[in-house]
């Protein structure tokens, strides 16, 4: 299992995102989000709210489906 490199308070989970192909990864404590294929380490990933805002979309948590711990 992988502990979040940012908050170190929760594990990283595989998630499905309705707008992205492939499995994403996310910490549900600090909401750091990694797109498919991104390496999970300090300095990578993006806050999920920031990611959505940069896309010019409204925050919609229903687009995420939590799967299992990495």
N, CA, C and O of each residue as an XYZ file, in Angstrom:
280
protein
N       0.840     -1.179      0.000
C       0.000      0.000      0.000
C       0.885      1.243      0.000
O       1.948      1.271      0.621
N       0.426      2.259     -0.705
C       1.199      3.494     -0.840
C       0.563      4.587      0.018
O      -0.621      4.889     -0.133
N       1.340      5.172      0.910
C       0.895      6.300      1.732
C       1.090      7.573      0.918
O       2.073      7.699      0.188
N       0.171      8.506      1.039
C       0.242      9.764      0.297
C       1.548     10.497      0.610
O       1.862     10.732      1.777
N       2.310     10.860     -0.427
C       3.578     11.560     -0.189
C       3.395     13.001      0.270
O       4.359     13.625      0.713
N       2.198     13.541      0.177
C       1.947     14.927      0.588
C       1.501     15.024      2.041
O       2.145     15.693      2.850
N       0.406     14.360      2.368
C      -0.130     14.516      3.725
C       0.317     13.403      4.675
O       0.302     13.583      5.893
N       0.710     12.267      4.127
C       1.112     11.100      4.917
C       0.045     10.675      5.927
O       0.366     10.101      6.967
N      -1.222     10.958      5.618
C      -2.326     10.658      6.529
C      -3.254      9.564      6.017
O      -4.071      9.036      6.773
N      -3.132      9.222      4.733
C      -4.035      8.226      4.150
C      -3.301      7.506      3.021
O      -2.226      7.922      2.588
N      -3.902      6.432      2.566
C      -3.347      5.671      1.461
C      -3.830      6.254      0.134
O      -4.797      7.015      0.089
N      -3.148      5.889     -0.928
C      -3.544      6.270     -2.271
C      -4.497      5.197     -2.786
O      -4.251      4.003     -2.617
N      -5.570      5.626     -3.407
C      -6.569      4.718     -3.946
C      -6.606      4.812     -5.462
O      -6.377      5.875     -6.039
N      -6.895      3.691     -6.093
C      -7.213      3.705     -7.515
C      -8.610      4.297     -7.635
O      -9.493      3.983     -6.837
N      -8.805      5.142     -8.618
C     -10.125      5.710     -8.867
C     -10.402      5.702    -10.365
O      -9.484      5.761    -11.183
N     -11.657      5.630    -10.699
C     -12.086      5.819    -12.073
C     -12.613      7.241    -12.169
O     -13.301      7.718    -11.267
N     -12.292      7.910    -13.257
C     -12.789      9.262    -13.508
C     -13.543      9.213    -14.828
O     -12.993      8.771    -15.837
N     -14.780      9.657    -14.835
C     -15.632      9.532    -16.018
C     -15.057     10.210    -17.256
O     -15.365      9.795    -18.373
N     -14.226     11.246    -17.090
C     -13.695     11.987    -18.234
C     -12.314     11.528    -18.685
O     -11.799     12.029    -19.685
N     -11.706     10.589    -17.973
C     -10.347     10.159    -18.297
C     -10.302      8.659    -18.547
O     -10.970      7.887    -17.859
N      -9.513      8.251    -19.530
C      -9.307      6.828    -19.784
C      -8.190      6.329    -18.885
O      -7.194      7.023    -18.686
N      -8.346      5.157    -18.353
C      -7.330      4.584    -17.484
C      -7.609      4.898    -16.026
O      -8.475      5.709    -15.697
N      -6.858      4.240    -15.166
C      -7.054      4.437    -13.732
C      -6.269      5.635    -13.229
O      -5.087      5.797    -13.532
N      -6.930      6.448    -12.475
C      -6.304      7.584    -11.801
C      -5.982      7.138    -10.383
O      -6.327      6.029     -9.976
N      -5.327      7.998     -9.650
C      -4.996      7.716     -8.251
C      -5.345      8.943     -7.431
O      -5.271     10.070     -7.920
N      -5.729      8.714     -6.168
C      -6.138      9.851     -5.343
C      -5.979      9.544     -3.866
O      -6.190      8.416     -3.420
N      -5.601     10.571     -3.116
C      -5.610     10.527     -1.658
C      -6.910     11.181     -1.203
O      -7.180     12.330     -1.552
N      -7.703     10.472     -0.441
C      -8.984     11.018     -0.001
C      -8.863     11.852      1.275
O      -9.862     12.363      1.781
N      -7.661     11.987      1.785
C      -7.436     12.873      2.936
C      -7.141     14.291      2.457
O      -7.763     15.244      2.927
N      -6.198     14.438      1.525
C      -5.813     15.777      1.058
C      -6.288     16.056     -0.371
O      -6.089     17.153     -0.893
N      -6.908     15.067     -0.994
C      -7.482     15.178     -2.342
C      -6.453     15.426     -3.433
O      -6.775     16.022     -4.461
N      -5.216     14.974     -3.224
C      -4.240     15.038     -4.303
C      -4.629     13.983     -5.330
O      -4.996     12.860     -4.983
N      -4.541     14.365     -6.594
C      -5.048     13.569     -7.709
C      -3.937     13.367     -8.728
O      -3.252     14.316     -9.110
N      -3.764     12.131     -9.163
C      -2.782     11.803    -10.199
C      -3.520     11.229    -11.395
O      -4.296     10.284    -11.257
N      -3.280     11.795    -12.564
C      -3.894     11.301    -13.793
C      -3.267      9.963    -14.178
O      -2.206      9.605    -13.666
N      -3.922      9.218    -15.081
C      -3.372      7.920    -15.499
C      -1.926      8.056    -15.981
O      -1.599      8.945    -16.767
N      -1.078      7.165    -15.498
C       0.311      7.139    -15.921
C       1.252      8.050    -15.152
O       2.468      7.946    -15.312
N       0.718      8.948    -14.313
C       1.592      9.829    -13.527
C       2.246      9.040    -12.393
O       1.620      8.177    -11.778
N       3.498      9.349    -12.132
C       4.222      8.726    -11.032
C       3.748      9.353     -9.727
O       3.642     10.575     -9.617
N       3.467      8.517     -8.751
C       3.001      9.005     -7.450
C       4.204      9.267     -6.577
O       4.818      8.338     -6.051
N       4.540     10.534     -6.422
C       5.630     10.941     -5.545
C       5.452     12.413     -5.220
O       4.642     13.100     -5.843
N       6.203     12.895     -4.250
C       6.168     14.307     -3.878
C       6.600     15.131     -5.088
O       7.630     14.846     -5.698
N       5.829     16.135     -5.433
C       6.150     16.975     -6.580
C       5.349     16.634     -7.820
O       5.428     17.341     -8.825
N       4.579     15.558     -7.762
C       3.695     15.218     -8.874
C       2.257     15.282     -8.375
O       2.016     15.480     -7.184
N       1.319     15.119     -9.271
C      -0.082     15.183     -8.881
C      -0.536     16.622     -8.702
O       0.251     17.563     -8.810
N      -1.803     16.765     -8.430
C      -2.420     18.077     -8.311
C      -3.634     17.940     -7.410
O      -4.298     16.904     -7.420
N      -3.928     18.960     -6.642
C      -5.155     18.939     -5.857
C      -6.337     18.751     -6.800
O      -6.399     19.403     -7.843
N      -7.273     17.876     -6.454
C      -8.387     17.594     -7.358
C      -9.184     18.847     -7.693
O      -9.592     19.028     -8.840
N      -9.411     19.702     -6.724
C     -10.159     20.938     -6.986
C      -9.405     21.842     -7.957
O     -10.027     22.479     -8.807
N      -8.094     21.909     -7.847
C      -7.273     22.699     -8.772
C      -7.346     22.106    -10.176
O      -7.483     22.833    -11.161
N      -7.252     20.780    -10.258
C      -7.341     20.094    -11.548
C      -8.649     20.440    -12.258
O      -8.647     20.785    -13.440
N      -9.748     20.349    -11.545
C     -11.064     20.636    -12.131
C     -11.156     22.104    -12.540
O     -11.651     22.417    -13.623
N     -10.687     22.993    -11.692
C     -10.742     24.425    -11.981
C      -9.932     24.767    -13.239
O     -10.374     25.570    -14.060
N      -8.758     24.163    -13.388
C      -7.924     24.415    -14.572
C      -8.598     23.945    -15.855
O      -8.351     24.488    -16.931
N      -9.448     22.934    -15.732
C     -10.190     22.457    -16.890
C     -11.389     23.349    -17.190
O     -12.050     23.185    -18.215
N     -11.666     24.295    -16.294
C     -12.796     25.200    -16.481
C     -14.138     24.550    -16.183
O     -15.165     24.963    -16.721
N     -14.131     23.556    -15.346
C     -15.356     22.832    -15.002
C     -15.760     23.107    -13.554
O     -14.984     23.640    -12.761
N     -16.984     22.730    -13.240
C     -17.456     22.800    -11.867
C     -17.058     21.520    -11.144
O     -16.989     20.449    -11.746
N     -16.802     21.641     -9.873
C     -16.414     20.489     -9.066
C     -17.574     19.504     -9.000
O     -18.669     19.858     -8.562
N     -17.338     18.278     -9.432
C     -18.369     17.244     -9.452
C     -17.747     15.944     -8.955
O     -17.122     15.208     -9.717
N     -17.929     15.674     -7.664
C     -17.335     14.493     -7.058
C     -17.941     13.201     -7.597
O     -17.346     12.134     -7.445
N     -19.105     13.279     -8.220
C     -19.742     12.068     -8.749
C     -18.990     11.508     -9.957
O     -19.269     10.387    -10.383
N     -18.046     12.260    -10.514
C     -17.244     11.762    -11.637
C     -16.173     10.770    -11.176
O     -15.555     10.090    -11.995
N     -15.960     10.695     -9.872
C     -14.947      9.795     -9.311
C     -15.609      8.553     -8.705
O     -16.636      8.639     -8.032
N     -14.996      7.411     -8.962
C     -15.443      6.171     -8.337
C     -14.239      5.555     -7.633
O     -13.279      5.132     -8.279
N     -14.298      5.510     -6.319
C     -13.216      4.960     -5.509
C     -13.173      3.442     -5.667
O     -14.195      2.763     -5.574
N     -11.976      2.929     -5.907
C     -11.815      1.495     -6.066
C     -11.057      0.921     -4.874
O     -11.622      0.833     -3.784
N      -9.814      0.533     -5.043
C      -9.067     -0.091     -3.946
C      -7.756      0.648     -3.695
O      -7.332      1.481     -4.496
N      -7.126      0.328     -2.570
C      -5.850      0.945     -2.208
C      -4.759      0.449     -3.128
O      -4.761     -0.708     -3.550
N      -3.827      1.333     -3.435
C      -2.643      0.923     -4.208
C      -1.654      0.252     -3.281
O      -0.586     -0.172     -3.721
